[in-house]
Amino acid sequence: MVKKSFIWVFVAVFGVFILGSCGTNSQKSDVQAVETENVISEELHQAHCDLLARANEELAGINQKVRDLNDKISQGGKLTDAQNAALDDFEVKQASINKRMHEIKNVKQEDWESFKTTFEKDLEEIKTVIDDVLAGF
């Protein structure tokens, strides 16, 4: 039961992000500052969009692996205690990633590198967890 809802959460989140788009930043009054700000904003905007697109692609792959795992479970496969614990950790990190995906377009320039690094690390960790659980079957 939990595993089926797990799949639908991934599918729903993936759909939301596919349909979402990145926003734009506001302008400043000084013309030179506006030009500089626009260059930074355009670069940051593109970085936001690139990370969001990459995350959507990777989450699509992760969602497929979750469906594969659910298929194996529905065919009578049993999870070990370690696999269940790993999936619990997976769910926590996945929920955090989903929340941060909504925040990507609002991350400021000074926070971007830290946000991106942490986000990418967590994304890799959940890929590793689901791969490890699948490999254990």
C-alpha positions in Angstrom: 0.0 0.0 0.0 2.7 2.4 1.0 4.8 1.5 -2.1 1.9 2.2 -4.5 1.3 5.6 -2.9 5.1 6.1 -3.1 4.9 5.7 -6.9 2.0 8.1 -7.3 3.8 10.8 -5.2 6.7 10.6 -7.7 4.5 10.7 -10.7 2.5 13.7 -9.4 5.7 15.6 -8.4 7.2 14.9 -11.8 4.1 16.1 -13.6 4.0 19.3 -11.6 7.6 20.2 -12.4 7.3 19.4 -16.1 4.4 21.9 -16.3 6.2 24.5 -14.1 8.4 27.3 -15.4 11.0 29.6 -14.1 10.1 33.2 -13.1 12.0 36.4 -13.7 13.5 39.0 -11.4 12.5 42.6 -10.9 14.3 45.6 -12.3 16.3 48.4 -10.5 16.0 52.1 -11.2 19.6 52.9 -12.2 20.1 52.0 -15.9 23.7 50.6 -15.4 22.6 48.6 -12.4 19.7 47.3 -14.4 22.0 46.0 -17.1 24.3 44.4 -14.7 21.4 43.0 -12.7 19.8 41.6 -15.9 23.0 39.9 -16.9 23.3 38.3 -13.4 19.6 37.5 -13.4 19.6 36.0 -16.8 22.6 33.8 -15.9 21.0 32.8 -12.6 17.6 32.3 -14.2 19.3 30.0 -16.8 21.1 28.1 -14.0 17.8 27.7 -12.1 16.1 26.3 -15.3 19.0 24.0 -16.1 19.0 22.5 -12.6 15.3 22.1 -12.6 15.4 20.4 -16.0 18.2 18.1 -14.9 16.4 17.3 -11.7 13.2 16.4 -13.6 15.1 14.1 -15.9 16.8 12.4 -13.0 13.6 12.1 -11.0 11.9 10.5 -14.0 14.6 7.8 -13.9 14.3 7.4 -10.2 10.5 7.1 -10.6 11.0 4.3 -13.0 13.2 2.5 -10.6 10.6 2.9 -7.9 8.0 1.4 -10.2 10.4 -1.5 -10.9 10.8 -2.0 -7.2 7.1 -1.9 -6.6 6.6 -4.5 -9.4 9.1 -6.8 -7.7 7.4 -6.4 -4.3 4.0 -7.1 -5.9 5.4 -10.3 -7.4 6.1 -11.5 -3.9 9.5 -10.0 -3.2 10.3 -9.1 0.4 12.3 -6.2 1.7 14.8 -6.7 4.4 14.9 -4.5 7.5 17.9 -2.7 6.0 16.1 -2.1 2.7 13.1 -0.8 4.6 15.3 1.6 6.6 17.0 2.7 3.4 13.6 3.4 1.8 12.6 5.4 4.9 15.7 7.6 4.4 14.9 7.8 0.7 11.4 9.1 1.4 12.7 11.8 3.7 15.4 13.0 1.2 12.9 12.8 -1.7 10.4 14.9 0.2 13.2 17.5 0.9 14.2 17.5 -2.8 10.6 18.0 -3.9 10.2 21.0 -1.5 13.5 22.5 -2.7 12.5 22.1 -6.4 9.7 24.5 -5.7 12.3 26.9 -4.2 14.8 26.7 -7.0 13.5 29.8 -8.9 13.7 31.9 -5.7 17.3 31.1 -4.7 19.4 34.3 -4.7 22.8 34.6 -6.4 24.7 34.6 -3.1 23.0 31.3 -2.0 23.0 29.6 -5.4 26.3 27.5 -5.2 25.5 26.2 -1.7 21.9 25.4 -2.7 22.9 23.7 -5.9 25.7 21.6 -4.3 23.4 20.4 -1.5 20.6 19.7 -3.9 22.7 17.7 -6.4 24.3 15.7 -3.5 20.9 14.8 -2.1 19.7 13.8 -5.6 22.7 11.6 -6.1 22.1 10.0 -2.7 18.5 9.0 -3.4 19.6 7.6 -6.8 22.2 5.5 -4.9 19.7 4.3 -2.3 17.1 3.1 -4.8 19.8 1.5 -6.9 21.1 -0.3 -3.8 17.7 -1.5 -2.8 17.0 -2.8 -6.3 20.4 -4.5 -6.5 19.4 -6.4 -3.3 16.6 -8.1 -5.0 
